Amino acid sequence: MKKTNFAVAAAVTSLLAVGATTLTTTVAQAAEKEKCYGVAKAGKNDCATNTSSCAGTSTKDAQSDAFIVVPEGLCDRLSGSSKTSS
């Protein structure tokens, strides 16, 4: 194998390894998150509510059907929070 072919193959292999590691880390991080209802500030919710179809459209603080995504376990420690929509 020529030196340039070897160098290209090594570079591609390295990029694939980094990409696989990043994907695994991203999936693991996503699994460690949970929706937390009733704690978002007005206009700071992460996704749709019962009355709107977009993120960032909650109309009042602590709206019971608006959620933010938080690290797993944090929602239980927040005052006024719930893991389900009201």
TAPELIN-V985015 format. One record per residue. N is the residue number from 1. SS is DSSP state (2 for helix, 1 for strand, 0 for the rest). PSI is psi as a letter, one per 30 degrees, with the letter a starting at -180 (NA if undefined). OMEGA is omega in whole degrees, 0 to 359 (* if undefined). Layout:
n = (N:N)
ss = (SS:SS)
psi = (PSI:PSI)
omega = (OMEGA:OMEGA)
//
This chain:
n = (1:2:3:4:5:6:7:8:9:10:11:12:13:14:15:16:17:18:19:20:21:22:23:24:25:26:27:28:29:30:31:32:33:34:35:36:37:38:39:40:41:42:43:44:45:46:47:48:49:50:51:52:53:54:55:56:57:58:59:60:61:62:63:64:65:66:67:68:69:70:71:72:73:74:75:76:77:78:79:80:81:82:83:84:85:86)
ss = (0:0:2:2:2:2:2:2:2:2:2:2:2:2:2:2:2:2:2:2:2:2:2:2:2:2:2:2:2:2:2:0:1:1:1:1:1:0:0:0:0:0:0:0:0:0:0:0:0:0:0:0:0:0:0:0:0:0:0:0:0:0:0:0:0:0:1:1:1:1:1:0:0:0:2:2:2:0:0:0:0:1:0:0:0:0)
psi = (k:l:e:e:e:e:e:e:e:e:e:e:e:e:e:e:e:e:e:e:e:e:e:e:e:e:e:e:e:e:f:g:l:l:k:j:l:g:f:k:l:k:g:g:l:f:a:l:a:f:f:l:g:l:l:g:g:k:f:l:k:h:k:f:g:k:l:l:k:l:k:k:f:e:e:f:f:k:k:g:l:k:f:l:k:NA)
omega = (180:181:181:177:179:180:179:179:179:180:180:179:178:179:178:179:178:179:180:178:180:179:179:179:180:179:179:179:179:180:182:180:177:177:179:183:172:181:182:173:178:179:183:180:184:182:184:175:177:184:178:186:184:173:177:183:176:188:179:176:176:177:190:180:178:181:167:178:183:175:182:179:182:183:180:184:181:180:178:183:177:177:178:179:178:*)
//
